[in-house]
Amino acid sequence: MPQIERTVEIAAPLEAVFAFVTDITNHNRVAPPETQEELLDAGIVPMRSGTVVKFRARYGGVFWTLASQITSFDPPSPLHPNTATFRDEQVRGPFARWQHDHWFTTTSTGGTRLTDRFTYAAPMGLLGRLVERVWLNNRVRRLLEYMQEAEKRLIEAEGFSEVGEER
């Protein structure tokens, strides 16, 4: 089963990065334009364990309805102010399996290291494995790169001129 992991450093405090990423209304802002993503149901707001979110998005030229559930949610707290994590997993959609782990860690400069890992499997057995190798793995890698760069750009532009300093 393929896994794609990528880390980006964002010049903003962990709390701000976590708040941005877990605000489901920002998801459309960081998704690639060609996905034409549309939020159908935000589920429980603010997000927490058990929240189910529904999207409509275009992948591979086809529109799909995707439902993802937050299966673990550990925000920053006084017990661990320098780390946070959450996981969402597809409960309905085009993949045989889709799991997205998000890890947030404070850097030595007061910024945030955001690591995302996609673990996924295409449907249709051996044919799905072939699709993963020929097309899907590259597509998922580009999706993660695009989303993280958009998160970095938007978070750094919205409210923080320097790490820890609000505008």
N, C-alpha and C positions, 0 to 999 in steps of 0.2 A: 504494500500500500504506500503510495507516494506521500512524502512529507516535504514541504517547502517552508524554510524558516529564514527570517530576515530581521535585522536589527537596525534601528535608526536612533540617532541622538537628537533630542529636541531641546532647544534652549528655553525651557519653561519648567516651572516646578511640577513635580509629580501630580499634585492635586489638580492642577489645571489641565494636564494632559489626560489624566484619568477621567475628569469631568467631560472633556471634549469628546473623547472616544466613546464613553458610555451614554452620551446624549444621542439617542437614535436619530434625531432630526439632522444630525451632522453626517450621517452615513451617505445620504444622497450627494452631499458636497464633496466627498472624497472618492466616490465611485467614478470610474472612467465614463466619459460622456456616451461612448458607444453602447454601454449597457442599458442606457435609458431607464435607470432604476427608479422605481416608484414605491414609496412606503404605503402599504395598504392598511396595516394595523400596527401601531406602536406598542401594543400590549400594555403591561404595567409600567407607569412612569412615576417616579424615576425607576430605571432598570434595577432589577435584583434577581436573585436566583429564582427560577421558575418563569420569568418573563418570556413570552413567546411573541416574536416579531414576524410580520409577514411582508414580503416584498414581491414586486413583479419586476423582472429584469430580463434583458436580452443577452443571451450567451449563445455563441455559435449560430447567430442569425435567427434564433428561435426565442420567443418570449416564454418564460417559465415563471411559475409562482413558487416562491420559496418560503418556508416557515422555519425559523430557527429559535431554539429555546436556550436560555441562559441556564447552564447546568451547574456552574459554580461561579461564585461572585464574592471576592474578598477585597473590598476597597481599602485605601490607606486608613489607618486608625492609630490611636495613641500607642497601641501595642506594637505596631509595625509601620511607623510613619514613612519609611523609605522604600516600601514595596507594596505592590498591589497586583491582583490578577483576576481574570475572569475567563470563562469558556462559553462559547456558544456552539450548539450542534444542530444540524439540520434534522427537523422532524418530518418535513414534507418537502419534496423537491426533486431535481433531476439526478442527484448523486446517489450512489449506493451508500456512501458514507461521506459526511462533511463535518469536520471538527475544526474550530478556530480557537486557539489559545492565545491569550494576550498577557504579557508580563511587563510590568512597569517597575523600574528601579531608579532611585535617585543616583545621579552621577556625582563625582567628586567636586564638580563645578556648580552643583545645585540644579542642573538640568535633569532631564529624564531620558533614560534608555528604554525604548519601547521595542520589545521583541514579539513578533507575531509568528505563529506556526500554523500552517494549514495541513491537516491530515485528511486525505480524501480517497475515494475510489469511484471510478466511473461504473455505471450499471452495465449489464450485459456480459458479464464474465470475461472470456478471452477477447472478444471483440472490444469490450471496454478497456482492457489492458492495452490493446493496440492503439486505441484512440488516445489513451493517456500518453503513450510514448510519442506518437506522431504529432499530436496537437495540444492536448489538455495541459500537460506539465508546463510547457512554455507559456500558455495562456494564463495559467494560475500564477506563475512566477511574475509575469508582467502585471497582473492584477494587484498582487501584493506590493510590488515596487511602486506602482501608481498610487495606491491608497496611502502608503506610508509617506511618500513624498508630499502628497496633498495634505495629509495631517500635519506634517512638519511645517509646511508653508503657511497653512491657515492658523495653526496654534501660535506660531512665532509672530505672525502679523496681527493677531487679535488679542491685544491687551498686554503684551510683555515685550518691552524694548530690550531688556536684559534679563537674564535669569534672576527670578525672584523680585523683579522690580515691575510693579504694575504701572501701566500708563495712566 
